[in-house]
Amino acid sequence: MNNKEFQKQFNHLNDKQREAVTTIEGPVMVVAGPGTGKTQILAMRIANILRTTQIDAGNILALTFTNSGVWAMKKRLLEIIGPASYRVHVHTFHSFCNEVIQTFPEKFLFNKKLDQISDLEQLLLIRKILDQNHFEKIKTLKAPYFYQGAITKSINDLKQEGLSPRDFEKLIQKELVEFEKIEDLYHDKGANAGKMKAKYQDAKEQLLKNLELAKTYEDYQKGLKKQGLYDYADMILTVGEKLISDNELLSYYQEKFQYILVDEYQDTNSGQNSVVKSLASFYDQPNLFVVGDDEQSIFRFQGAALENILSFVTDYPETKIIVLEDNYRSTQKILDASRAVIGQNKNQIFNVLKIDKKLISHKVVKTSINLGQFSTGANEDFYIAQTIKKIIKNNVNPEEIACIYKEHRDVNNLTEMLGKLDVPYVLNCAENILNDNEIQKVLNLLRIIDNPYLDKVLFEVMHYDFLKIEPIDIFRLTHLAGKNKENLFEYMTQDNLIKLKNKKQLKNLLTTVVT
């Protein structure tokens, strides 16, 4: 333990952070937004546990959501406590559950082998189930595998919520019974007397789809078990169920982990929360430390629910709630604006638990917030690109400008607009370079060089802006080729370009393809 380094960092903590670090016994929930030093207090709290107790580093479990979060935690721990940090168990939920399975394979071994299913194996298994069942709702006659992607995602979502096939089927059957009890479900007079009202038909259709989904889910799990396979979501679901049913396994991990810490607790779904609760179930008021903020839930689509945060206080009545209000990342104007918007949510943890939260900025930078409203996405992209160009003209380094978007698909049109306005940009995302629009253009150009008779590809290539071919010439050429029932490339090689007004660019393309 590097006591000098610990004391140095401890002296830089504010009062609330120190309280979170020094309160090491019993259940503690820290409500902390981005920029409030969450990773720091997690690492410092682990160090403080080792300083003030007889606990070994191997008796501490820290769970987070991403590999980058694990790396950041281990780096901080190494700085503060030295080599002992390697014995602290820092995991993502999936890596922890996978380690449990690999440590006790005999408890999970339901076949001669136990391997994780590949994407191809999963696809083939779902298709096999669809082929073997006469489904009417999730299997169409012309495209029997149309819902395959939705089925795979739905099964994964159900596992994230900790629902077994039997649990899901019971839930659907219950909803069907309740559905039939709706008072105005059917028309009681007129030509449609006795028929279900249109406003309820879609709901009934969805329930029947879910009933078939429950059967698919059941067959899917049986197929996995028969082949000795488990999927990514099974790691958490299987371990969660085993911790409940196997007292020997549960006792082993309860004895091993005396202190449990969970980062980004607002993102835990039911399955993950079940694992945490089981591990901490030996004591009524366990040494369980969670850090979360429902204002920034990013994994909500995986089934994460506010109920998990709220139930923490119910499950552990003696929970100490610590709110980190000092923000070291954002300016006060940004903090106030975000609170004004987010505060409207009546279901937010602060409103439900009646916690007063005031965000205080320690970052002094001139900041302005402008709200834009646009009729189309193209207008929005043009405005953003034009604004960035103006900022750069005012001698601002482009590297100091960031543009944040929701999904990767949202950025394609924006980067195209930035290119048209000659605005330099760097796209920072984990994306397959072969899917990039510009790379696709190069690949298509190579495709027609290899085989110029690909009419559709050649037609697309003609529209690429760097070839500078006039749209009217493309139209005339394709129109005449179609009229003469000739391949587009062959028509271009038969001196037909002379009929076009501006044929230089097309000749250049033809020369490139032929040579």
Secondary structure as GFF3:
##gff-version 3
##sequence-region A 1 515
A	DSSP	alpha_helix	3	11	.	.	.	ID=ss1
A	DSSP	alpha_helix	15	22	.	.	.	ID=ss2
A	DSSP	beta_strand	28	32	.	.	.	ID=ss3
A	DSSP	alpha_helix	38	52	.	.	.	ID=ss4
A	DSSP	three_ten_helix	57	59	.	.	.	ID=ss5
A	DSSP	beta_strand	60	64	.	.	.	ID=ss6
A	DSSP	alpha_helix	67	81	.	.	.	ID=ss7
A	DSSP	three_ten_helix	82	87	.	.	.	ID=ss8
A	DSSP	beta_strand	89	92	.	.	.	ID=ss9
A	DSSP	alpha_helix	93	103	.	.	.	ID=ss10
A	DSSP	alpha_helix	105	108	.	.	.	ID=ss11
A	DSSP	beta_strand	115	116	.	.	.	ID=ss12
A	DSSP	alpha_helix	119	132	.	.	.	ID=ss13
A	DSSP	alpha_helix	148	160	.	.	.	ID=ss14
A	DSSP	alpha_helix	165	180	.	.	.	ID=ss15
A	DSSP	alpha_helix	198	227	.	.	.	ID=ss16
A	DSSP	beta_strand	229	230	.	.	.	ID=ss17
A	DSSP	alpha_helix	234	245	.	.	.	ID=ss18
A	DSSP	alpha_helix	247	256	.	.	.	ID=ss19
A	DSSP	beta_strand	259	262	.	.	.	ID=ss20
A	DSSP	three_ten_helix	265	267	.	.	.	ID=ss21
A	DSSP	alpha_helix	270	279	.	.	.	ID=ss22
A	DSSP	beta_strand	288	292	.	.	.	ID=ss23
A	DSSP	three_ten_helix	294	296	.	.	.	ID=ss24
A	DSSP	three_ten_helix	300	302	.	.	.	ID=ss25
A	DSSP	alpha_helix	306	315	.	.	.	ID=ss26
A	DSSP	beta_strand	320	324	.	.	.	ID=ss27
A	DSSP	beta_strand	326	327	.	.	.	ID=ss28
A	DSSP	alpha_helix	332	342	.	.	.	ID=ss29
A	DSSP	alpha_helix	349	352	.	.	.	ID=ss30
A	DSSP	beta_strand	360	361	.	.	.	ID=ss31
A	DSSP	alpha_helix	377	393	.	.	.	ID=ss32
A	DSSP	three_ten_helix	398	400	.	.	.	ID=ss33
A	DSSP	three_ten_helix	408	410	.	.	.	ID=ss34
A	DSSP	alpha_helix	411	420	.	.	.	ID=ss35
A	DSSP	three_ten_helix	433	435	.	.	.	ID=ss36
A	DSSP	alpha_helix	437	450	.	.	.	ID=ss37
A	DSSP	alpha_helix	455	462	.	.	.	ID=ss38
A	DSSP	three_ten_helix	465	467	.	.	.	ID=ss39
A	DSSP	alpha_helix	471	483	.	.	.	ID=ss40
A	DSSP	alpha_helix	488	493	.	.	.	ID=ss41
A	DSSP	three_ten_helix	496	499	.	.	.	ID=ss42
A	DSSP	alpha_helix	504	514	.	.	.	ID=ss43
###
